Amino acid sequence: MLNQNLTPLIDALKACTSRPHAPFYTPGHKRGAGISPVLTDLLGKDVFRADLTELAELDNLFKPENAILAAQELAAEAFGAEKTWFLVNGSTCGIEAAILATCRMGEKIILPRNVHSSVISGLILSGAIPIFIQPEYDKDLDIAHSITPEAVKAALAKHPDAKAVLTVYPTYYGVCGDLQAIAQLTHQYNIPLLVDEAHGAHFHFHPELPTSALAAGADLTVQSIHKTLGAMTQASMLHIQGNRIDIDRVNKALQLVQSTSPSFILLASLDAARQQMAINGEKLMFETLQLAEIARSQINQIPSLSTPLAEKEKSPGFIDLDKTRLTVNVSKLDLTGFAAEEILNQMGVTPEFSSLQNLIFIISLGNTKEDINALVQGVKSLTRIPHLTGQYNICKYRNDDKLDYISCLSPREAFFANSEILPWEKTEGRICAEIVCPYPPGIPLLMPGELITKASLDEIQKIAELGGLITGCADETLKTLKVVAV
């Protein structure tokens, strides 16, 4: 057992910031002396003294031997992994590295269609061939859940030469599929299960939360420590266990996708977040779960509002729910989630994201009772808004059909193919050459290599018209779209 009270990276950083010396190394601001006063007025001076390069005392992220190595070993023990890597380019680089480390050009990987855009980047970089599985779909709420064990079993039987299975756990809505069953199926083929656990870094620290990916049998998982725990934005971790993944390939893949100038402030925040959770994690998660239950209980008492996932009947694609993730359905108000988010922002309450029917809130160890009170009062006020003003976009639009996605080329082939730009209305039947993605949550509606259908074009336009943000496409006005040249 390691001493989880220790913070080796923070201690090393403190020693470096307090050591008097003349700095002739990067960054150019020289421990804050050259930072613009505009920025020091905002953030103070101390943070810039800690913005240091890879000095001897601070270790090297790509060949850790001292402080970083010790901090990663502590993290591995705290999160239940055999080996852990710190990530400073977010979970995006971890997902890319996971695919690069397990799949070569032309090799197959089985994965759900509702993956984050970072997975598509990994497919483009690696040249892996995606075998997409449609996740279980809740038509009433217009929410995609997890892929089912049965679907994974069928995909593996049809593609026994696949080199890995990747899944999302939990989804952006906090829904967890049967990861243990999926892991058992995957391992029957002696291939690794990779997990995008970006939103589940807290699972390991309380028994009332869903089982963590590693505990469920995943070989590799990537967690955004900054999303649900106390690290700074971009600070994430990659964990592995078992012998199905080559550690050297993970190391080399991370060198391709991580910065060679890592921020030690981000790395130190991972060290601090690990210590915080290792020492007080269960208490902090208990308090967080209590706050979430207060919010859920009070919102369910408000007419025309509900938190439907908490009462949803379990299914093969939905066996558990992260109770700290709050989905509030506003469809009975005849408001889109986008309009509801706009109203709440004006009231000082900011959701994580919105969809056509729902508002999604992340309740974490950083929230307070005052936050919960503001949340409840804010959503309660939504029930009065439509009757008081006509300035908001009120719409009863529902997506009644699950979209069909047809892959014609691999994402890499389409990304590097010659392309042309066509008017939006003339792209139906062509092969898409760019990612078209509502964000958040960052799940593409079209990706490079897919056939462009009328249904997908209509869905993208409708989301944009109703206030959703569409990213990835070169033409932000959605009047044109890039397609593979004939």
C-alpha positions, 0 to 999 in steps of 0.5 A, spaced: 500 500 500 502 506 498 501 513 502 495 516 499 497 522 503 503 524 499 503 529 493 510 528 489 508 532 483 506 538 488 511 537 492 516 538 487 513 544 484 513 547 490 520 546 491 522 549 484 517 555 485 521 557 491 528 555 489 532 562 487 535 562 480 535 566 474 531 562 469 534 561 462 529 556 460 522 556 457 516 559 458 518 566 456 514 569 461 520 567 466 516 565 472 511 570 471 515 576 470 513 577 463 506 576 464 501 581 462 498 585 468 492 584 465 492 577 466 496 577 473 490 582 475 485 576 473 489 570 476 494 573 481 502 572 480 503 565 484 500 561 478 505 563 473 511 561 478 508 554 477 508 554 470 515 551 469 518 547 463 520 539 464 526 541 469 530 536 472 526 536 479 520 536 475 521 529 471 519 528 464 512 526 462 514 521 456 520 518 460 518 519 468 523 517 473 521 521 479 515 526 481 511 524 475 512 516 476 511 517 483 504 521 482 502 516 477 503 510 481 499 513 486 493 514 481 494 507 479 493 504 486 487 510 488 483 508 481 484 501 481 489 500 475 495 496 474 498 502 470 496 509 469 498 515 465 497 522 466 494 526 460 494 534 459 491 534 452 484 531 455 481 525 454 481 526 447 488 524 446 487 518 451 482 515 446 486 517 440 492 513 443 488 507 445 486 506 438 493 507 436 495 502 441 491 497 439 489 497 431 493 498 425 491 501 418 486 497 416 484 493 422 477 492 425 474 495 431 467 494 434 464 500 437 457 504 438 455 509 433 454 514 439 461 515 440 465 522 441 468 526 436 475 524 439 474 517 437 473 519 430 479 522 430 483 516 433 480 512 427 482 517 422 489 517 425 490 510 426 486 508 419 482 503 423 476 500 420 470 502 424 464 496 425 459 500 428 453 498 433 447 502 434 446 503 441 439 502 444 435 508 443 429 511 447 424 513 442 420 517 447 426 521 450 430 521 444 436 519 447 441 513 445 443 509 451 449 503 451 450 498 446 447 491 448 451 485 450 447 481 444 449 486 439 457 486 441 456 478 441 453 478 434 458 483 431 464 479 434 461 473 431 461 476 424 467 480 425 472 475 429 478 478 426 476 485 430 482 487 434 478 491 440 472 493 442 470 500 444 464 503 448 462 509 452 461 508 459 457 512 462 453 516 456 453 523 456 446 522 460 449 518 465 447 511 463 451 505 464 450 499 459 452 492 461 460 493 461 461 486 465 458 482 460 461 486 454 468 485 457 466 477 458 464 477 451 470 481 448 475 477 452 472 470 449 476 473 443 482 475 447 482 482 445 481 488 449 475 492 451 477 500 451 472 504 455 471 512 454 469 513 461 470 520 460 464 522 465 465 516 470 472 518 474 468 518 480 465 511 480 470 508 483 469 512 490 462 510 492 458 504 492 452 507 490 455 509 484 455 505 478 461 500 477 467 503 475 470 500 468 476 497 471 472 493 476 467 491 470 473 488 467 475 493 462 482 493 459 483 500 458 479 506 460 480 513 459 477 518 464 476 526 464 478 527 472 477 534 470 469 533 468 467 530 475 472 531 480 477 536 482 482 537 477 483 542 472 480 542 465 484 538 460 487 534 466 485 526 464 488 519 466 489 513 462 488 506 466 490 499 464 490 492 467 491 485 464 496 483 459 492 484 452 495 491 451 502 492 449 504 498 454 510 500 449 505 501 444 501 506 449 507 510 450 509 511 443 502 512 441 501 518 447 508 521 444 504 522 438 498 525 441 500 529 447 504 535 447 512 535 448 511 541 453 506 539 458 503 544 463 505 542 470 499 546 473 495 541 470 499 535 472 499 537 479 492 538 479 491 531 477 496 529 483 491 533 488 485 530 485 487 523 486 490 525 493 483 528 495 479 522 492 483 517 495 483 520 502 476 523 502 473 520 496 467 516 499 465 522 504 465 527 498 461 522 493 456 521 499 455 529 500 454 529 492 449 524 491 445 527 497 445 534 493 443 530 487 437 527 490 435 533 493 435 536 486 431 530 483 426 530 488 424 537 488 424 537 481 419 531 480 414 535 484 414 541 479 408 540 474 410 538 467 417 537 469 421 530 470 427 527 471 425 521 467 432 517 467 431 516 474 425 512 474 426 509 467 425 501 467 432 498 466 434 494 459 440 491 456 443 498 454 441 501 461 443 497 467 445 503 471 445 510 472 450 515 475 445 519 480 450 525 480 447 526 473 441 530 472 437 529 466 431 534 466 425 533 461 422 539 458 418 537 453 411 538 456 413 545 457 413 546 449 420 549 450 426 546 447 432 544 451 436 549 447 430 555 449 430 552 456 438 553 457 438 560 454 432 562 459 436 559 465 443 562 463 439 569 464 437 567 471 444 565 473 443 557 472 448 554 467 447 547 465 452 542 462 448 542 455 441 541 452 438 537 447 431 538 443 427 535 449 432 535 455 437 539 460 443 536 463 446 538 469 452 535 472 452 535 480 459 534 483 463 535 489 464 542 487 457 544 488 453 547 494 446 547 497 445 554 494 447 551 487 441 546 488 436 551 490 438 556 484 437 550 480 431 548 483 428 555 483 431 556 476 427 550 472 421 551 476 421 558 473 421 555 466 414 552 467 411 560 467 416 562 462 411 560 456 405 563 459 409 570 460 413 571 453 413 569 446 420 571 445 423 564 446 423 559 440 417 554 442 417 548 438 414 541 439 419 537 434 420 530 436 425 526 432 421 520 431 426 516 427 432 513 429 437 515 424 441 510 419 448 511 418 451 507 412 459 507 412 462 507 405 469 509 406 473 508 412 474 515 416 481 516 414 480 514 407 474 520 407 478 525 410 484 524 406 480 523 399 479 529 394 473 533 396 469 538 393 464 543 396 456 543 394 450 546 396 447 543 402 441 541 398 445 537 393 449 533 398 444 527 399 447 521 396 454 523 397 459 521 401 461 526 407 468 528 408 467 532 414 465 531 421 458 534 423 457 534 430 452 538 435 456 540 441 456 538 446 455 532 447 460 532 441 457 526 438 457 526 430 451 526 426 455 525 420 462 523 419 467 522 414 466 516 410 458 516 411 453 516 406 449 523 407 441 522 407 436 526 407 434 524 414 441 526 417 441 533 413 434 534 416 436 533 423 442 537 423 438 543 420 432 542 425 437 542 431 441 548 428 434 552 427 432 550 434 438 553 437 443 547 437 450 549 436 453 545 430 461 544 430 466 541 425 463 543 418 467 548 415 461 552 413 458 554 419 452 557 416 450 550 414 449 552 406 454 548 404 457 541 406 464 538 404 463 531 400 468 526 397 469 528 390 467 523 385 
